[in-house]
């Protein structure tokens, strides 16, 4: 079974991870800091952006995968809204990474954080609801005359 949403978003997630790693590496090279952060604020910000990304991306990818699997299993196919949520999440993570540098796009950090929280909340709630929304209707227990009295 091919999961096009999960595969695409996971691939994009890997590329964003590499981009964040390169941004850390550039500061390390420029400032000649091989280990740790050397007290360099720019390096600390970029390291935190990369670490923060790693703290959230796995759970979002897992949620996207299980929702996509459940949708396919229910015969619905890969839902368009899940593509959109995955794309918005990735854009939010890029905004967060850039925003962590401060400066003119410092608001990107806030935007990225809010997007991440809303995506996690929405996907988490939806994943929790799937088994309960899809349970077959259970027939009501027959009422006997002894129960009615």
TIPALO-326932 format. One line per field, with one value per residue (C-alpha): residue number from 1; residue in three letters; x, y, z. Coordinates in pm, 1 decimal, padded with zeros to 6 digits. Layout:
# TIPALO-326932
mise: NUM,...
lummar: ALA,...
east: X,...
north: Y,...
up: Z,...
END
This chain:
# TIPALO-326932
mise: 1,2,3,4,5,6,7,8,9,10,11,12,13,14,15,16,17,18,19,20,21,22,23,24,25,26,27,28,29,30,31,32,33,34,35,36,37,38,39,40,41,42,43,44,45,46,47,48,49,50,51,52,53,54,55,56,57,58,59,60,61,62,63,64,65,66,67,68,69,70,71,72,73,74,75,76,77,78,79,80,81,82,83,84,85,86,87,88,89,90,91,92,93,94,95,96,97,98,99,100,101,102,103,104,105,106,107,108,109,110,111,112,113,114,115,116,117,118,119,120,121,122,123,124,125,126,127,128,129,130,131,132,133,134,135,136,137,138,139,140,141,142,143,144,145,146,147,148,149
lummar: UNK,UNK,UNK,UNK,UNK,UNK,UNK,UNK,UNK,UNK,UNK,UNK,UNK,UNK,UNK,UNK,UNK,UNK,UNK,UNK,UNK,UNK,UNK,UNK,UNK,UNK,UNK,UNK,UNK,UNK,UNK,UNK,UNK,UNK,UNK,UNK,UNK,UNK,UNK,UNK,UNK,UNK,UNK,UNK,UNK,UNK,UNK,UNK,UNK,UNK,UNK,UNK,UNK,UNK,UNK,UNK,UNK,UNK,UNK,UNK,UNK,UNK,UNK,UNK,UNK,UNK,UNK,UNK,UNK,UNK,UNK,UNK,UNK,UNK,UNK,UNK,UNK,UNK,UNK,UNK,UNK,UNK,UNK,UNK,UNK,UNK,UNK,UNK,UNK,UNK,UNK,UNK,UNK,UNK,UNK,UNK,UNK,UNK,UNK,UNK,UNK,UNK,UNK,UNK,UNK,UNK,UNK,UNK,UNK,UNK,UNK,UNK,UNK,UNK,UNK,UNK,UNK,UNK,UNK,UNK,UNK,UNK,UNK,UNK,UNK,UNK,UNK,UNK,UNK,UNK,UNK,UNK,UNK,UNK,UNK,UNK,UNK,UNK,UNK,UNK,UNK,UNK,UNK,UNK,UNK,UNK,UNK,UNK,UNK
east: 00000.0,00138.9,00065.7,00116.6,00050.9,00275.7,00554.9,00544.9,00526.7,00800.0,01023.5,00962.9,01026.2,01365.6,01455.8,01355.7,01562.9,01866.3,01806.4,01794.8,02114.6,02294.1,02188.2,02344.5,02657.0,02707.7,02716.6,02946.9,03187.6,03178.6,03228.3,03465.8,03249.2,03286.7,03105.1,02828.2,02707.2,03008.0,02765.5,02689.6,02329.1,02288.1,02406.2,02183.6,01880.7,01951.7,02021.3,01690.6,01506.0,01651.0,01583.8,01230.9,01164.8,01281.3,01057.1,00738.8,00790.9,00782.4,00442.9,00293.3,00423.0,00285.2,-00054.3,-00061.6,00027.7,-00232.7,-00505.0,-00414.2,-00414.4,-00751.0,-00896.8,-00779.9,-00905.1,-01248.0,-01249.5,-01219.9,-00875.3,-00622.0,-00820.5,-00738.1,-00756.8,-00472.3,-00251.0,-00332.4,-00266.5,00069.2,00168.0,00061.6,00256.5,00573.1,00537.0,00488.3,00809.0,01003.0,00855.1,00958.4,01313.5,01353.4,01178.0,01418.5,01690.2,01501.8,01518.2,01255.9,01081.6,01083.4,00703.4,00769.6,00860.7,00518.8,00340.7,00530.8,00460.9,00088.2,00064.1,00246.6,00023.1,-00297.4,-00189.9,-00097.9,-00421.3,-00636.0,-00465.6,-00455.1,-00824.4,-00918.4,-00707.8,-00875.2,-01220.3,-01173.5,-01248.4,-01554.5,-01692.7,-01658.2,-01796.9,-02091.7,-02425.1,-02494.6,-02851.9,-03032.4,-03091.3,-03446.6,-03670.7,-03840.4,-04152.5,-03950.5,-03718.4,-04007.1,-04165.2
north: 00000.0,00337.4,00634.5,00934.5,01202.2,01048.5,00978.2,01329.0,01507.7,01283.0,01365.5,01737.4,01696.9,01541.5,01832.1,02088.8,01900.0,01917.2,02290.0,02350.6,02146.4,02348.0,02673.4,02552.4,02436.7,02773.5,02953.6,02687.8,02727.1,03108.1,03132.2,02831.2,02657.1,02280.8,02158.9,02316.0,02668.9,02872.6,03122.2,03247.6,03370.7,03319.1,02959.9,02900.6,03028.9,02808.2,02505.1,02559.8,02595.2,02262.1,02093.9,02229.5,02091.2,01747.9,01766.1,01795.5,01652.1,01283.5,01297.9,01497.7,01244.9,00957.2,01127.2,01195.6,00831.3,00676.5,00912.6,00837.6,00462.3,00484.8,00688.7,00433.6,00144.7,00309.9,00339.1,00717.3,00735.4,01001.8,01308.0,01644.7,01821.9,01604.6,01721.7,02079.8,02029.1,01867.3,02153.8,02419.3,02241.2,02234.0,02601.8,02681.1,02497.5,02694.4,03018.5,02912.8,02834.6,03172.0,03352.7,03208.2,03428.1,03733.4,04046.7,04146.4,03806.9,03738.7,03698.4,03376.7,03209.3,03286.0,03189.6,02861.2,02783.0,02851.9,02649.6,02358.1,02358.9,02384.8,02108.5,01876.8,01953.2,01904.5,01586.5,01443.5,01509.3,01372.1,01057.4,00999.5,01041.5,00803.3,00475.8,00624.0,00789.5,00469.1,00213.4,00028.9,00117.9,-00116.4,-00239.3,-00136.2,-00405.7,-00538.8,-00419.7,-00706.6,-00676.9,-00748.7,-00454.7,-00222.5,-00268.8
up: 00000.0,-00099.9,00125.1,-00105.0,00156.9,00419.7,00171.6,00027.6,00363.1,00508.2,00211.0,00255.1,00630.0,00554.8,00324.4,00586.9,00843.5,00614.6,00557.4,00933.2,00980.3,00712.0,00880.4,01207.0,01024.7,00856.2,01190.0,01337.8,01046.8,01044.9,01420.6,01447.1,01708.0,01671.2,01982.7,02185.8,02125.3,02243.2,02396.4,02044.9,02035.4,01659.7,01694.4,01996.8,01804.0,01505.1,01721.9,01902.8,01572.2,01459.5,01794.9,01812.0,01465.9,01577.2,01882.1,01675.7,01328.8,01427.5,01597.9,01310.7,01055.4,01263.4,01287.8,00913.2,00842.6,01071.8,00949.6,00588.9,00659.4,00833.8,00546.9,00291.3,00506.5,00524.9,00145.1,00142.8,-00017.0,00070.6,00183.5,00023.6,00358.4,00489.6,00201.9,00294.9,00665.1,00588.6,00357.3,00609.0,00883.2,00671.6,00578.6,00946.9,01033.8,00772.0,00908.9,01260.2,01149.2,00980.0,01264.8,01519.8,01366.1,01490.0,01278.4,01026.5,01016.7,01391.6,01372.5,01178.8,01505.2,01651.2,01330.9,01313.7,01677.7,01644.3,01322.0,01484.5,01791.4,01587.5,01347.7,01635.6,01817.6,01508.0,01388.1,01740.1,01801.8,01460.8,01513.8,01850.4,01695.2,01399.7,01579.5,01747.2,01434.2,01235.0,01477.8,01329.8,01480.9,01765.4,01784.9,02099.1,02356.1,02335.8,02613.2,02791.1,02999.6,03313.8,03234.8,03155.4,03499.0
END
